[in-house]
Amino acid sequence: MTGRSRRQFLQTATAALAAPLASAAEPVMGMIFPPANYPVPPEAKQLYPKGVTFLAEGLAFNGMTLESYEEAVPRIVPTALKLKERGATAISIMGTSLTFYKGAAFNQELIDRVHKATGLPATSMSSGIVDGLKVAGAKRVAVATAYTDIVNATLERFLTESGFQVLTMKGLNLIRATNAVTQEQLYDFSAGVFANAPKADTLLISCGGLKTIDLSAPLEGKCKVPVVSSTPHALMNAVRLVGLSPRVTGYGSVLAKA
């Protein structure tokens, strides 16, 4: 083997060894969504286009009711294990109402179950909204949701147990088909909820099915307070969990200072 051939061989071998190491170095966030066959939401790559890989698996639950949550919860750990098999290095349970409906302690219990079963760092969408509210410095919140009054009552309990005062809360009374809500409808609804509690220091929009990523900044301009919402701030929380900076500009004040 000539000197040149030897150098080429070594360069090729080094590159072949480095490629899997570089791939392995990138964290992989496995996300558990309530609906079946749920894709990685476009918000994930919109906010975090590099530095982390996202995977998604669904639970195939039947809608935002207490009965559906009860039926779906036993599938969370098996789904987390499936994500680990696919290469996830951390797990987030990406369903707000699915994780808050029995209170703050139950949300943490679900996270602990996933961590114990998989050995991976874990979090949830409900922990994501709490993280967002803390970054916002929230104390008194106005809350707009997709939910029925029954589910809203469990959210109010969760937020109170998490240290926040709920000044007003109103839902769209949806069980499913949250994608039928237009951006204009969601903007008007959320702004109207805030208008009922002008002393609130933060507006929270709760439900991962509501598309809020492009509404945060306009709503902050109208309401003059920070806006926290399920999917963007659950992603913020998830990215933080895997050791990356979650700070992103252009999508509201909370992500800008996360």
HELIX and SHEET records of a PDB file:
HELIX    1   1 GLY A    3  ALA A   25  1                                  23    
HELIX    2   2 PRO A   42  LEU A   47  1                                   6    
HELIX    3   3 LEU A   66  ALA A   72  1                                   7    
HELIX    4   4 VAL A   73  ARG A   75  5                                   3    
HELIX    5   5 ILE A   76  GLU A   85  1                                  10    
HELIX    6   6 THR A   96  PHE A  100  1                                   5    
HELIX    7   7 ALA A  104  THR A  118  1                                  15    
HELIX    8   8 MET A  125  ALA A  136  1                                  12    
HELIX    9   9 ASP A  149  GLU A  161  1                                  13    
HELIX   10  10 THR A  178  ALA A  180  5                                   3    
HELIX   11  11 GLN A  183  ALA A  195  1                                  13    
HELIX   12  12 SER A  216  CYS A  223  1                                   8    
HELIX   13  13 SER A  230  LEU A  241  1                                  12    
HELIX   14  14 SER A  253  LYS A  257  1                                   5    
SHEET    1   A 4 THR A  53  GLY A  58  0                                        
SHEET    2   A 4 VAL A  28  PHE A  33  1                                        
SHEET    3   A 4 ALA A  90  ILE A  93  1                                        
SHEET    4   A 4 ALA A 122  SER A 124  1                                        
SHEET    1   B 4 GLN A 165  GLY A 171  0                                        
SHEET    2   B 4 ARG A 140  THR A 145  1                                        
SHEET    3   B 4 THR A 202  SER A 206  1                                        
SHEET    4   B 4 VAL A 227  SER A 229  1                                        
END                                                                             
